Amino acid sequence: MRELANKTFLEKVINQFSRTARTQEMKGIEKYGHELQPMENKYDWLEMAKEELIDGFKYLAAEKERRDKLVKGIESKILLALKCRTDGGRCCYLTEALEELKRLRGQ
């Protein structure tokens, strides 16, 4: 059973990778007028890959920081709602927490 769950996740990752790779290829064709040409000498592919990886790391770090702050805000609103003595106050804090969850999901 565990193997099936992993396969399903793996299939999702493969499909996501494939869609993203096609999208990136289309962006490259739109920008440069052709697909990547490995034998083209005007680029240092290793240097470009290094730069892309560094950018990717920065994006991951930025997203982690954003999510950490959003989660902290959600936690504090839920705690305020739990401490609140009125239903109206609880509702207000929980509504705010739900809005933060939407932002966390990118909605």
N, CA, C and O atoms as a DFTB+ gen file, in Angstrom:
428 C
 N C O
     1  1       0.819      -1.195       0.000
     2  2       0.000       0.000       0.000
     3  2       0.860       1.254       0.000
     4  3       0.554       2.215      -0.707
     5  1       1.929       1.257       0.783
     6  2       2.819       2.415       0.825
     7  2       3.458       2.667      -0.537
     8  3       3.625       3.815      -0.950
     9  1       3.810       1.597      -1.225
    10  2       4.429       1.741      -2.541
    11  2       3.471       2.426      -3.514
    12  3       3.899       3.254      -4.318
    13  1       2.177       2.089      -3.450
    14  2       1.184       2.709      -4.318
    15  2       1.084       4.209      -4.052
    16  3       1.012       5.002      -4.991
    17  1       1.079       4.603      -2.773
    18  2       1.011       6.024      -2.427
    19  2       2.225       6.765      -2.966
    20  3       2.089       7.866      -3.498
    21  1       3.403       6.182      -2.838
    22  2       4.619       6.812      -3.353
    23  2       4.578       6.916      -4.880
    24  3       5.000       7.922      -5.451
    25  1       4.071       5.879      -5.528
    26  2       3.983       5.917      -6.979
    27  2       3.043       7.029      -7.418
    28  3       3.337       7.744      -8.376
    29  1       1.930       7.182      -6.737
    30  2       0.998       8.241      -7.058
    31  2       1.668       9.601      -6.901
    32  3       1.524      10.471      -7.760
    33  1       2.397       9.783      -5.807
    34  2       3.115      11.045      -5.605
    35  2       4.166      11.222      -6.691
    36  3       4.304      12.313      -7.244
    37  1       4.902      10.173      -7.002
    38  2       5.927      10.243      -8.040
    39  2       5.299      10.622      -9.379
    40  3       5.849      11.442     -10.115
    41  1       4.164      10.036      -9.691
    42  2       3.493      10.378     -10.944
    43  2       3.089      11.852     -10.967
    44  3       3.197      12.512     -12.000
    45  1       2.626      12.362      -9.835
    46  2       2.278      13.787      -9.749
    47  2       3.510      14.651      -9.995
    48  3       3.440      15.640     -10.725
    49  1       4.629      14.285      -9.393
    50  2       5.860      15.058      -9.561
    51  2       6.331      15.008     -11.007
    52  3       6.730      16.027     -11.570
    53  1       6.286      13.834     -11.600
    54  2       6.712      13.692     -12.999
    55  2       5.828      14.536     -13.912
    56  3       6.326      15.213     -14.812
    57  1       4.520      14.493     -13.682
    58  2       3.605      15.295     -14.504
    59  2       3.863      16.786     -14.320
    60  3       3.869      17.545     -15.290
    61  1       4.077      17.202     -13.077
    62  2       4.357      18.615     -12.810
    63  2       5.670      19.027     -13.477
    64  3       5.753      20.101     -14.074
    65  1       6.685      18.187     -13.379
    66  2       7.977      18.468     -14.010
    67  2       7.796      18.620     -15.517
    68  3       8.327      19.548     -16.127
    69  1       7.045      17.703     -16.104
    70  2       6.835      17.725     -17.548
    71  2       6.122      19.000     -17.985
    72  3       6.525      19.628     -18.964
    73  1       5.063      19.389     -17.269
    74  2       4.340      20.621     -17.612
    75  2       5.253      21.838     -17.484
    76  3       5.269      22.703     -18.360
    77  1       6.008      21.902     -16.394
    78  2       6.891      23.044     -16.160
    79  2       7.996      23.090     -17.207
    80  3       8.341      24.168     -17.692
    81  1       8.554      21.940     -17.560
    82  2       9.612      21.900     -18.577
    83  2       9.088      22.394     -19.924
    84  3       9.775      23.135     -20.626
    85  1       7.881      21.987     -20.281
    86  2       7.296      22.451     -21.555
    87  2       7.047      23.959     -21.516
    88  3       7.324      24.664     -22.487
    89  1       6.525      24.447     -20.397
    90  2       6.262      25.884     -20.262
    91  2       7.556      26.674     -20.381
    92  3       7.608      27.687     -21.079
    93  1       8.604      26.211     -19.700
    94  2       9.895      26.895     -19.755
    95  2      10.471      26.863     -21.168
    96  3      11.065      27.841     -21.622
    97  1      10.295      25.745     -21.859
    98  2      10.797      25.635     -23.233
    99  2      10.086      26.645     -24.130
   100  3      10.715      27.292     -24.967
   101  1       8.766      26.777     -23.951
   102  2       8.004      27.737     -24.753
   103  2       8.441      29.166     -24.445
   104  3       8.526      29.993     -25.353
   105  1       8.718      29.468     -23.184
   106  2       9.224      30.801     -22.826
   107  2      10.551      31.064     -23.526
   108  3      10.779      32.154     -24.050
   109  1      11.426      30.061     -23.533
   110  2      12.727      30.208     -24.191
   111  2      12.592      30.427     -25.686
   112  3      13.298      31.252     -26.266
   113  1      11.689      29.693     -26.308
   114  2      11.462      29.849     -27.751
   115  2      10.913      31.242     -28.048
   116  3      11.324      31.884     -29.015
   117  1       9.975      31.711     -27.206
   118  2       9.432      33.061     -27.400
   119  2      10.521      34.114     -27.238
   120  3      10.568      35.085     -27.994
   121  1      11.394      33.923     -26.255
   122  2      12.423      34.926     -25.963
   123  2      13.556      34.908     -26.984
   124  3      14.000      35.962     -27.440
   125  1      14.027      33.705     -27.347
   126  2      15.222      33.599     -28.194
   127  2      14.913      33.193     -29.635
   128  3      15.793      33.264     -30.493
   129  1      13.684      32.773     -29.916
   130  2      13.301      32.403     -31.272
   131  2      13.618      30.965     -31.636
   132  3      13.392      30.555     -32.775
   133  1      14.140      30.185     -30.689
   134  2      14.450      28.774     -30.950
   135  2      14.617      28.062     -29.613
   136  3      14.764      28.688     -28.563
   137  1      14.589      26.714     -29.687
   138  2      14.809      25.948     -28.461
   139  2      16.287      25.988     -28.074
   140  3      17.126      26.440     -28.853
   141  1      16.595      25.519     -26.885
   142  2      17.984      25.521     -26.409
   143  2      18.876      24.766     -27.399
   144  3      18.543      23.672     -27.854
   145  1      19.992      25.369     -27.710
   146  2      20.932      24.772     -28.655
   147  2      22.254      24.525     -27.922
   148  3      23.047      25.450     -27.745
   149  1      22.489      23.292     -27.502
   150  2      23.657      22.981     -26.676
   151  2      25.005      23.347     -27.294
   152  3      25.951      23.649     -26.566
   153  1      25.107      23.325     -28.604
   154  2      26.395      23.589     -29.246
   155  2      26.654      25.082     -29.485
   156  3      27.701      25.463     -30.008
   157  1      25.699      25.906     -29.100
   158  2      25.871      27.347     -29.236
   159  2      26.993      27.796     -28.291
   160  3      26.971      27.474     -27.103
   161  1      27.961      28.533     -28.815
   162  2      29.144      28.901     -28.022
   163  2      29.018      30.209     -27.255
   164  3      29.912      30.544     -26.478
   165  1      27.938      30.956     -27.450
   166  2      27.892      32.252     -26.785
   167  2      27.439      32.159     -25.323
   168  3      27.374      33.177     -24.633
   169  1      27.128      30.956     -24.849
   170  2      26.726      30.790     -23.450
   171  2      27.634      29.797     -22.746
   172  3      28.087      28.819     -23.339
   173  1      27.890      30.059     -21.482
   174  2      28.572      29.095     -20.619
   175  2      27.466      28.394     -19.842
   176  3      26.979      28.915     -18.838
   177  1      27.072      27.215     -20.306
   178  2      25.922      26.532     -19.728
   179  2      26.115      26.225     -18.247
   180  3      25.157      26.296     -17.477
   181  1      27.326      25.886     -17.836
   182  2      27.576      25.605     -16.420
   183  2      27.370      26.860     -15.575
   184  3      26.786      26.800     -14.493
   185  1      27.849      27.982     -16.070
   186  2      27.678      29.242     -15.340
   187  2      26.196      29.618     -15.268
   188  3      25.707      30.062     -14.229
   189  1      25.494      29.435     -16.380
   190  2      24.065      29.754     -16.384
   191  2      23.307      28.846     -15.409
   192  3      22.417      29.311     -14.696
   193  1      23.652      27.561     -15.374
   194  2      22.996      26.630     -14.450
   195  2      23.275      27.025     -13.004
   196  3      22.385      26.966     -12.155
   197  1      24.511      27.426     -12.730
   198  2      24.866      27.860     -11.372
   199  2      24.024      29.069     -10.972
   200  3      23.498      29.122      -9.860
   201  1      23.899      30.024     -11.864
   202  2      23.100      31.221     -11.575
   203  2      21.639      30.863     -11.340
   204  3      21.006      31.401     -10.431
   205  1      21.099      29.957     -12.154
   206  2      19.700      29.532     -11.997
   207  2      19.489      28.819     -10.661
   208  3      18.478      29.034      -9.993
   209  1      20.440      27.976     -10.276
   210  2      20.329      27.271      -8.993
   211  2      20.373      28.237      -7.820
   212  3      19.642      28.077      -6.843
   213  1      21.234      29.237      -7.924
   214  2      21.311      30.244      -6.857
   215  2      19.997      31.007      -6.777
   216  3      19.486      31.245      -5.682
   217  1      19.445      31.392      -7.923
   218  2      18.145      32.065      -7.929
   219  2      17.073      31.157      -7.322
   220  3      16.247      31.611      -6.529
   221  1      17.088      29.889      -7.691
   222  2      16.119      28.938      -7.145
   223  2      16.231      28.828      -5.632
   224  3      15.215      28.768      -4.939
   225  1      17.445      28.801      -5.117
   226  2      17.639      28.748      -3.672
   227  2      17.060      29.999      -3.012
   228  3      16.419      29.915      -1.964
   229  1      17.287      31.153      -3.629
   230  2      16.738      32.404      -3.085
   231  2      15.218      32.366      -3.086
   232  3      14.590      32.818      -2.129
   233  1      14.612      31.831      -4.151
   234  2      13.158      31.735      -4.213
   235  2      12.636      30.824      -3.099
   236  3      11.637      31.142      -2.453
   237  1      13.308      29.697      -2.876
   238  2      12.896      28.782      -1.807
   239  2      13.003      29.441      -0.440
   240  3      12.104      29.300       0.389
   241  1      14.093      30.156      -0.199
   242  2      14.287      30.830       1.085
   243  2      13.232      31.919       1.289
   244  3      12.711      32.082       2.392
   245  1      12.918      32.662       0.226
   246  2      11.905      33.717       0.320
   247  2      10.535      33.114       0.616
   248  3       9.791      33.638       1.445
   249  1      10.201      32.017      -0.056
   250  2       8.905      31.378       0.165
   251  2       8.810      30.803       1.572
   252  3       7.755      30.881       2.201
   253  1       9.900      30.224       2.072
   254  2       9.894      29.702       3.443
   255  2       9.659      30.825       4.439
   256  3       8.867      30.678       5.371
   257  1      10.343      31.947       4.246
   258  2      10.166      33.082       5.151
   259  2       8.729      33.604       5.094
   260  3       8.129      33.895       6.128
   261  1       8.182      33.719       3.884
   262  2       6.800      34.183       3.730
   263  2       5.828      33.247       4.435
   264  3       4.943      33.699       5.163
   265  1       5.991      31.944       4.222
   266  2       5.097      30.966       4.846
   267  2       5.242      30.948       6.360
   268  3       4.248      30.848       7.080
   269  1       6.473      31.043       6.846
   270  2       6.683      31.065       8.299
   271  2       5.941      32.231       8.936
   272  3       5.316      32.075       9.985
   273  1       6.009      33.408       8.300
   274  2       5.319      34.589       8.837
   275  2       3.805      34.418       8.768
   276  3       3.096      34.778       9.708
   277  1       3.312      33.874       7.669
   278  2       1.877      33.651       7.551
   279  2       1.386      32.650       8.590
   280  3       0.350      32.872       9.216
   281  1       2.109      31.560       8.780
   282  2       1.723      30.548       9.774
   283  2       1.715      31.158      11.170
   284  3       0.797      30.909      11.951
   285  1       2.725      31.948      11.487
   286  2       2.781      32.604      12.790
   287  2       1.563      33.516      12.990
   288  3       0.976      33.542      14.072
   289  1       1.187      34.262      11.946
   290  2       0.009      35.126      12.021
   291  2      -1.271      34.327      12.215
   292  3      -2.144      34.726      12.987
   293  1      -1.385      33.214      11.528
   294  2      -2.564      32.354      11.659
   295  2      -2.647      31.797      13.079
   296  3      -3.709      31.809      13.701
   297  1      -1.521      31.313      13.578
   298  2      -1.492      30.778      14.946
   299  2      -1.925      31.832      15.960
   300  3      -2.703      31.537      16.867
   301  1      -1.426      33.062      15.812
   302  2      -1.767      34.102      16.787
   303  2      -3.254      34.460      16.709
   304  3      -3.878      34.722      17.737
   305  1      -3.827      34.475      15.502
   306  2      -5.255      34.772      15.368
   307  2      -6.111      33.661      15.970
   308  3      -7.133      33.940      16.596
   309  1      -5.713      32.430      15.791
   310  2      -6.459      31.312      16.385
   311  2      -6.380      31.376      17.905
   312  3      -7.378      31.157      18.592
   313  1      -5.189      31.677      18.434
   314  2      -5.054      31.817      19.892
   315  2      -5.925      32.956      20.411
   316  3      -6.565      32.811      21.453
   317  1      -5.964      34.081      19.710
   318  2      -6.826      35.193      20.105
   319  2      -8.293      34.774      20.079
   320  3      -9.062      35.133      20.971
   321  1      -8.678      34.014      19.054
   322  2     -10.067      33.553      18.951
   323  2     -10.415      32.636      20.112
   324  3     -11.521      32.704      20.649
   325  1      -9.479      31.777      20.505
   326  2      -9.723      30.862      21.625
   327  2      -9.873      31.617      22.949
   328  3     -10.621      31.200      23.833
   329  1      -9.151      32.730      23.070
   330  2      -9.201      33.524      24.301
   331  2     -10.383      34.484      24.322
   332  3     -10.767      34.973      25.385
   333  1     -10.960      34.756      23.162
   334  2     -12.017      35.760      23.053
   335  2     -13.282      35.287      23.767
   336  3     -13.652      34.116      23.690
   337  1     -13.928      36.205      24.451
   338  2     -15.130      35.870      25.228
   339  2     -16.413      36.002      24.415
   340  3     -17.455      35.491      24.826
   341  1     -16.358      36.673      23.278
   342  2     -17.577      36.864      22.484
   343  2     -17.487      36.092      21.179
   344  3     -16.406      35.918      20.616
   345  1     -18.648      35.630      20.703
   346  2     -18.685      34.919      19.422
   347  2     -18.275      35.831      18.276
   348  3     -17.621      35.393      17.330
   349  1     -18.666      37.120      18.363
   350  2     -18.302      38.073      17.318
   351  2     -16.798      38.247      17.217
   352  3     -16.245      38.299      16.118
   353  1     -16.137      38.338      18.363
   354  2     -14.682      38.457      18.382
   355  2     -14.008      37.218      17.828
   356  3     -13.064      37.303      17.042
   357  1     -14.519      36.041      18.257
   358  2     -13.963      34.772      17.756
   359  2     -14.097      34.707      16.245
   360  3     -13.163      34.343      15.530
   361  1     -15.288      35.071      15.778
   362  2     -15.565      35.021      14.350
   363  2     -14.610      35.931      13.582
   364  3     -14.107      35.555      12.523
   365  1     -14.363      37.111      14.110
   366  2     -13.465      38.070      13.464
   367  2     -12.058      37.494      13.336
   368  3     -11.462      37.538      12.260
   369  1     -11.525      36.951      14.435
   370  2     -10.169      36.394      14.404
   371  2     -10.088      35.164      13.505
   372  3      -9.107      34.986      12.783
   373  1     -11.105      34.324      13.545
   374  2     -11.084      33.128      12.705
   375  2     -11.220      33.496      11.229
   376  3     -10.610      32.851      10.375
   377  1     -12.003      34.513      10.923
   378  2     -12.112      34.988       9.540
   379  2     -10.756      35.488       9.057
   380  3     -10.342      35.194       7.936
   381  1     -10.065      36.247       9.909
   382  2      -8.728      36.731       9.552
   383  2      -7.767      35.566       9.350
   384  3      -6.945      35.586       8.435
   385  1      -7.871      34.552      10.204
   386  2      -7.007      33.371      10.072
   387  2      -7.278      32.658       8.756
   388  3      -6.345      32.209       8.091
   389  1      -8.550      32.549       8.372
   390  2      -8.894      31.916       7.095
   391  2      -8.347      32.708       5.914
   392  3      -7.903      32.122       4.926
   393  1      -8.374      34.025       6.008
   394  2      -7.804      34.861       4.942
   395  2      -6.298      34.637       4.831
   396  3      -5.749      34.590       3.730
   397  1      -5.636      34.500       5.976
   398  2      -4.184      34.224       5.966
   399  2      -3.916      32.856       5.332
   400  3      -2.942      32.695       4.596
   401  1      -4.772      31.877       5.612
   402  2      -4.607      30.551       5.008
   403  2      -4.737      30.636       3.486
   404  3      -4.001      29.966       2.760
   405  1      -5.663      31.451       3.008
   406  2      -5.804      31.623       1.559
   407  2      -4.526      32.207       0.962
   408  3      -4.079      31.781      -0.103
   409  1      -3.947      33.179       1.649
   410  2      -2.684      33.762       1.154
   411  2      -1.582      32.728       1.166
   412  3      -0.739      32.695       0.270
   413  1      -1.587      31.875       2.194
   414  2      -0.576      30.814       2.288
   415  2      -0.689      29.865       1.099
   416  3       0.316      29.367       0.591
   417  1      -1.912      29.625       0.669
   418  2      -2.152      28.755      -0.496
   419  2      -1.942      29.473      -1.808
   420  3      -1.986      28.851      -2.870
   421  1      -1.713      30.790      -1.753
   422  2      -1.513      31.570      -2.979
   423  2      -2.807      31.946      -3.655
   424  3      -2.822      32.188      -4.862
   425  1      -3.890      32.001      -2.915
   426  2      -5.197      32.343      -3.496
   427  2      -5.488      33.812      -3.329
   428  3      -6.541      34.285      -3.755
